Amino acid sequence: MTKSNKPLIKHITDFLEYCEVEKGLSPVSVENYGQFLNKFRYWLENQHLTALLPHQLSPDHIWKYRLFLSRQTSLASHRSLTKATQNYYLIALRALLSYFIEKNISSLPPDKIKLAKDTKIRKIKFLTLEQLEKLLLAPDIKTKNGLRDRAILEVLFSTGLRVSELMSLNVSQIKMNRAPNKDLEIAISGKGGVTRVVYFSPRCLHWVDEYLKIRKDSDKALFINFSNRSKKSDKRLSARSVERIIKNYSQRLGLPYFVSPHTIRHTFATDLLNQGVDLRMIQEFLGHKNISTTQVYTHVTNKKLRQIHQKFHSGARLKEE
């Protein structure tokens, strides 16, 4: 290992470029790393540690940074950061230290950063089918934006795609290998480079086709920004734009505040689980590397299972004596 004479804080930009070019992470993932490391950058500046070299980073620095995170408050809720949120910042810092190993730069080992223990069970937020139906029917399909938005919502629920995966879709993927009145399956490369097949139902494809009929451009992106007047050749809609679109519809309908593209992904998985689909199959649909990630959905059906047990279990009908 070599000792770098470049301050640690100036390595952050190099790390983000490494994530983009060498690791091939999506723009959304790179942006997330940047946002989480901005907190560490702010802490270094606040502690007058901008000249700190990578090999000078110590466990004591990490401990003080963890204290700093534990005393931070969320801008949205004005409450202390949850353990899960604190871990996001720590995981990003771990990734930076792993980058130093990859580049043969002497620094603190990543495993010296211990994650905060979160004893709370993560709760999945999803829509009921009634709420989902209201959301799907919300766009004004008499307008170009409305038809596009309807297609976006239908694709999200039919496929369970992450918003970054949705935005990477191209028109050619939809037009190839099409069969009338049949669903469509396409292979996509998702988070962590995991390749999986996703399915477009006939209902979903109907709205995608209606949307494509009004497209008079030659842009390769499936979902575009119609109001984009720039001279850029790619008018691809951004993930944040989709998040804003869905948030606007949900606010207009009076749906829960948490509705987002990922909420529809959760709704997709929860619906399959409620229909009796095996958890391993749902893991495949979602593109999770580890089944433990998918198991977070199992608590959703606990109430339903209890109701079924109470209704059908024969214990109450058996004689006790």
Helices and strands as residue ranges (DSSP letters): H 8-21, H 27-46, G 54-56, H 59-70, H 83-102, G 110-112, H 129-137, H 144-159, H 163-167, H 171-175, E 184-189, G 191-193, E 195-200, H 202-213, H 239-253, H 261-274, H 279-286, H 291-294, G 295-301, H 302-312, G 314-317
